[in-house]
Amino acid sequence: MRRILLSVRPLVLALAALATLSAGSLAASPPEQLADRVLDAMGGKKAWDDTRFLHFTFAGRRSHWWDRYTGRHRVEGKTKEGKAYVILENINTKEGTAYLDGQKQEGEEAAKLLELGYGTWVNDTYWLLMPYKLRDPGVHLASDGEETIDGTTYDKLAVSFDHVGLTPGDHYWAYVNRTTGLMDRWAFRLEDAKPDEAPSAWAWQGWQKYGGIMLAPHRVQVGGDRTLELGEISVAAIADSTFDSPAPVAAQ
């Protein structure tokens, strides 16, 4: 569903009764109920709905500012050639303006940068917010049993997609901690993976509260030595000028 843009290739009503279920009964819960429990563990539907603004950096490569209510989005970073870009767009309409080394781009160059901006939003927000999106339209959930890892039992959710996202053929597996209800790891197999290619698994670490919601800023590759950081996470209000002006945010 979401193309992983790593150099190595790679938003739900919580059931009140669910909180009283025993750990043993959770394994038999329908997948939608398990997804609802995950959202509840992260603060609940109201807290998520009340979270309007998000700011974060992705792997030290680029910075995002997003108004979830209006779709306004700003992303800035550097191209492969080392040129600084600022992209101001609306992710709902995919319209906006793009700047390269401070110069406003037009025509095909602007279109390419706007496409880049949207693609990074899709990818990077999924790395940050995937557990909040388990009940999105077009997302299919299936129970995939349980697995015990280092003494912790996880209920597994298989996640697939129906013509949504940039790469709908991707498949994900969410490992839900039966004790906390949080997703401690995910695994994914991209749509262009070879049939015998094993899913890539990453641990989600450092769950903590930002405003009314829980987020995990650290990703650690399971069985590997790679890490990925979601930094500078904030849910504070973002000034309108951030979405309108290409000037550095600190100067606005």
HELIX and SHEET records of a PDB file:
HELIX    1   1 ALA A   16  THR A   20  5                                   5    
HELIX    2   2 ALA A   23  LEU A   26  1                                   4    
HELIX    3   3 PRO A   31  ALA A   41  1                                  11    
HELIX    4   4 LYS A   45  ASP A   49  1                                   5    
HELIX    5   5 GLY A  107  LEU A  129  1                                  23    
HELIX    6   6 MET A  130  LYS A  133  5                                   4    
HELIX    7   7 ASP A  240  ASP A  244  1                                   5    
HELIX    8   8 VAL A  249  ALA A  251  5                                   3    
SHEET    1   A13 GLN A 103  LYS A 104  0                                        
SHEET    2   A13 GLU A  95  LEU A 100 -1                                        
SHEET    3   A13 ALA A  84  ASN A  90 -1                                        
SHEET    4   A13 ARG A  72  LYS A  78 -1                                        
SHEET    5   A13 ARG A  62  ASP A  67 -1                                        
SHEET    6   A13 PHE A  53  PHE A  58 -1                                        
SHEET    7   A13 THR A 227  SER A 234 -1                                        
SHEET    8   A13 HIS A 218  GLN A 221 -1                                        
SHEET    9   A13 SER A 200  GLN A 205 -1                                        
SHEET   10   A13 MET A 183  ARG A 189 -1                                        
SHEET   11   A13 HIS A 171  ASN A 177 -1                                        
SHEET   12   A13 THR A 152  PHE A 161 -1                                        
SHEET   13   A13 VAL A 139  ILE A 149 -1                                        
SHEET    1   B 2 GLN A 208  TYR A 210  0                                        
SHEET    2   B 2 ILE A 213  LEU A 215 -1                                        
END                                                                             
